[in-house]
Amino acid sequence: MSDRPAEPDTIRFRVYYDFASTLCYVAHKVLGRIDDRIRELGVELEWRPLDLTMIVPWDRGDSFTSDVRTAVHNTGLSLGLDVEMPDPWLDSRPASAIALSTGNDSDERRWRDHVFESIFVNRSFDLLTPTLTELAEEIVAPKTLPDDESGVALVEESTQEAIALGVTGVPTLLLDNWLFGGVYDDESMLSILSQLAEQYRDSGTNAVN
């Protein structure tokens, strides 16, 4: 008989994000660099894109003041990331539609990695470059790749679902009916995830659907 402690039941947190959001890129990097430690907690993250312009009072193509851009830049710096906010606000729907069409967490993660790198590292604001299009055809069967109309519908459906749950911004973590917005340093994010997972397990529920 093994003396190893039983593995904790897996708790799935959903992370709502928008590819156009610099703070979502920051959250992607922060949570990515502690991914192994998150899994040790018995926690998995399910990333779900939405269209933030359906929630907030700005639209695709809008620009932001230097004060807003500086504040976002400083938030990134405080978390170890020297990142600039794209200008104007990008239309993230084509990339988000593909993310929603991936069949598993691994492919979604590959897609998210490459899209965020394209925008925030390579500073390419075409969200379906030839390289990304090739990757999309690799991780989503070409015959099931969403066209423009069906892709917009997918993203709108995801966004309306988030709105119904009370999401008012991104990045937002969802656990059952509990929402937590924003991104913090590595240890703070781990502490938040750990405490919520334990409270959820203590409630007698093993996983989030």
N, C-alpha and C positions, 0 to 999 in steps of 0.2 A: 504494500500500500504506500502510495507516494505521500511525502510530507510537504509537498509544495502546496501553497495556499491556492484555493480555488480562484480561477480567473473571474474578475467582476463582470457582471452582465453588461453588455455593450449598450451605451446610451448614444443616440444619434442626435446631434444638434444640427439644425439647418442654419446656413449662413446665407442671408439674402445680400446680393451685391449687384453693382452695375459696372460694366467694363469701362465706362466713361469716368468713373469716380476715382480720383487720386487716392482718397482715403481707403477705398476698397482695395486698391493695389497695395497700399501699406498693410492693410489687414491680411491680405494674401501672403505677403512676405513674412510678417510677424508670425502668423499661425503656421506657415510652412516651415520656418526654421525651428519650431518646437513640435513638429508633427509627431516625432517618435515619442516624445514625452506625453503628448496628448493621448496617444494610443495606449501607453502604459497605464493611463487612468481608466481605461475601458471606455474611451470616448471616441466616436467617429464624427466627422464633419461632412455634411451634405451641402454642397454649394449650389445655390439656386439663383440664377440671374433674374433681374427685373428691369423695367424701364423707369428710372427715377423721375423722368419728366412727367409721368402720369401722377406723381405724388406731390412734387414740389412746384413752386411758382416760377419755374424757368423752363426753357424749351431747348431742343436741339439747335445748335448754332448760336446760342447766346454766349456772350463774353462776361467776364467777371472783373471786378475792380482789383487794383493792385493790392489793396488791404486783404481781400479774400484770398488771393493767390499767395501772398506772403504768409498768412496764417496757416494755410494748408502746407506750404513748404516747411514752415517751422515745426509743424506737427510731425512731418516725415523725419526731419532732422533729429527730433527728440527721441525717435524710435530707431535711429541708426540708418535712415534712408534719405539720401539727397535726391529728391524727386521734384519735378516741376509739373504743375497743373496744365494739361493741354488747353489750348484756347483756339477756337471756341469749344463749347460742349459738344462732344461727339455723338453721332447716332450709333449707339451700341447694339441696336436690335439685330442686325445680321449676325454678329458674333454670338449674341445671347441665344438666338434661335438654334444655332448649331450646338451650343452648350446644352440646351434643353433636349436636343435630339440624340445625344450620346447615350449609349446603352448601359454604362457602368461608371463607377466613381473614378476608375483609373483613366479612362478616356476623357472624362470631363476634366480631370486634373491636368492631363497633357494639353488639352485645348486651352484651358485657363492660363497655364504657364506661358504658352506661346503667344496668346493674344496680349496678355499683360506685358510681356517682354517687348512685343512689337510696339506697343503704345508708349510705354514708360521708359524703356531702355533704348530702343532703336529710334524712338520718336517718329514712328510711322503711323499716321492717323487714318490710313486705309485699313479698315478692320477685316478686309478679305483680300489681302495681298496674294500673289500667286503661291507663295510658300504656305500661307494659311489655307488657301483653297485646296492645295494638295493634301495638307494634313486633314482637312475636313472630309475629303473623299476617302481618306484612309480609316478614319475612326467612325464615320457614319456612312452606311452603304449609299452609294450615289443615287440609287433609285428612291431612297427615303430622305435625301437631303431636302430640307424645306425650301420652297421657292419664296419669293418676296412676300406674297400675300399670306401664305400659311405660316411663314416665319414670324411675321408681325403678330398674327393671331396667337401663336404659341407664347410670345413674350407678353402680350397683353393679358392672356389667361394667367400666367405666372404672377404678373403684377397685381391683377385684381384679387387673386388669392391672398397675396401678401397684405394688400390693403384691408381685406376682410379680417385678417388676423391682427390688425392694428399696427402694421409696419408704417412708419412715417419718415424713414430715412435709411441710408446704408452707410457702412455695413451694419447689419442687425443679426444677432444670434437669436434663434427661436428654439425653445425647449418646451414642448407641449403648448401651453397658453402663455408662457413667460417670455418676454422680449427684453433683449439687452442690446443697446446701441453703442457704437463707437469702437475704437481700438486703443489698446493700452500696451504697456511694455510686456515682455515675455512672461515674467513671473506673475504679473497681475492677471494676464489672460489665463495662465495655468490655474491660478488660485480660483478664479471665477468658475472655470469649467469644472474643476474638482469639487468645489462646494456644491454647485448646482447638481452635478451628477450624483453625489452622495445623498443629497436631500431627495432627489427623485427616486433613487433606489429605496431609501427609507420609507417612501410613500407606498411601496409595494408594486410599483410599475417598473418593468425591466427595460423597456425600449420605447423610443419615439417613432411613430409611424410617419 
